[in-house]
């Protein structure tokens, strides 16, 4: 959730995710359990390196369609962001790019 909110707010890297979480921690605690506080930027990076980007895009699209059903028939551009440092040259993975259109 912190990563998604960071991207929506214009952030584009792991440090931005950590900084966003720290700056919004009081607000985030209202709906997120943060028993260990805000994750370190290296934690965000490690988690995203483990994700299958195609499955993530599919699940995000399903989540938006479920929660924003009233706008499903509209085209809503969500500015795509390429996350710096999300590539893994050893495994041939390109940067994670988040963005979608809902139809």
N, C-alpha and C positions, 0 to 999 in steps of 0.2 A: 504494500500500500504506500509506503514512504517513497519507493522508487517511482511509482506511477504518479503520485502527487508532485514529486520533484520535476518530472518530465513535463507535466501539464503547466507547472509554474515557470518553465523555461530553463530548467537545469539540464546539463548535458554530460555529467560525469559522476564518478563514484564519490568524489569529494563533495560535489553538490548535493548528493543524496544524504550524506552524513550531516552536512551543514544545514540542509533543510530540516532534517529530523531534529537536530539540536534546537534550531530556532523556533520550531513549532511543537516542541515536546509537550508542553502543557495541554495544548489543543489535541494532539494525537492521543494522549492518555485517556481522553474521553471515550474513545472507541477502539483503541488498540491496547493489548496487554504488552507492556514494555518492562517486564520484570528485570531484564538486564540492561535497560536503557536503550539508547539509540545505537544501532550497529555501526561499527567502524567502516570506513570506506573500503577497506580490504575485504570485509565480510560481504558487502554488496557485490564486489567484483567476483569473489569466489562463487557465490550463489548463482550469479548470472552466467558464469562460465559453465556451470553444470546444466543449465536449462537448454532444452531443445527449442530453438527459436521459432520453428514452424508451429510446434504445439503451443508455445506461449502466445503467438499471434492468434491462433485458433481459439484458445480459451479466453483471451481478452475480448475478441469479437463476440463470442457467445455471452460473456458477462455483460457487455454493453447492450447487446440485443435484449437480454433478459431484463435488465434494470432500466433500460430506456426504451421500452416497447413502443411508446407513443411516437417516437421519432424514427423507427426502423425503416419506414418507407421513404425517408428523406436521405439525401446525401449530405453527410456531415464530415467535412475534412478535418482531421486532427493532424496538426503539424507534426511531421515525422522528425525524429531525432536519432542521430547515430551516437551511441554512447562511446566516448573515448575510452580506450583501453579494454574494450570488450572483445577484441579479436584475440585469437590464439594461433599464431603463425605456425607453431609446431603441429597443430592438428588441422591446419588449413581453414580455420573458421574466420569469417569476416566479422567486422563490427556488428553488434546488435543494433538493429534499426527498428524503432518503434514508431508506428503510424498506422492509421487504418481509415477506411471509408465504410460507413454503415449504409446498407441499402435495404 
